[in-house]
């Protein structure tokens, strides 16, 4: 910290802003990786549910035709 009797210089401000930015960028990168993992898991789950429901609907909708030979 700077004493209250000294003036705040441009270099002091730049140093503080740089330290704040470097702290924030690390946490943003961690959150981005987590979010990508969660989004991928959600997309896989949505595809799996859609596939299973589509198979059920297809088996109910198709007609079963039996041909008997005489």
N, C-alpha and C positions, 0 to 999 in steps of 0.2 A: 504494500500500500504506500501511497505517497502522503507525506505530512501535509497538513492543511496550510502550512505556510509556503509550500512550494507550488509552483504552477504545474498544471497537467500539460504535458507535451504531446505532440502528435505521436511520437514513438511509444509513449505510455499507452495511449488509446489503441494503437495498432497492436501492441503486444497483448492487451486484454481481449480485444476482439478475436485475435488469432487463437488464443487459448480457448475461448468459448466455442469457436467454430470447430476446432479439432476434437473437443469433447463431444459435441453434438453429432458429428459425422460418424463416429464409431457406433453410437447407439442407433442411429438411423440404419446403418448397414446390418446390424443384428436384427432389428425389427423387420427389415425387408426380407431377410432369409427365412425368418419364422413365417411371415405372411405368405411367402411363395410356397412353403411346405404345406401350410394349411389350405391354401387355394388348390394345390395339386391333389391333396387328399379329398377335398370336397368334390372336385371335378370327377375323380375316379369313382367316388361313391354315387354321384348322380348318374354316371354312365352305367354302373352296375345295376342300379335300381331300374333304370329305363330298359335295360336289356332283359331283366327278369320279368318286368311287367309286360313287355312286348311279347315275350315267349308265351306267357299265360294267355294273353288276349288272342294270339295267333292260334293256339291250340283250341280255344273255345270257338273261334270263328270258322275254322275250316270244316268242311263237310266230310263225313265219313261215308264212303260209298262202298258197298259190298256187292261183289258180282258172284253169283252162284252159277255153277255149271250144272246143267241138267243132263 
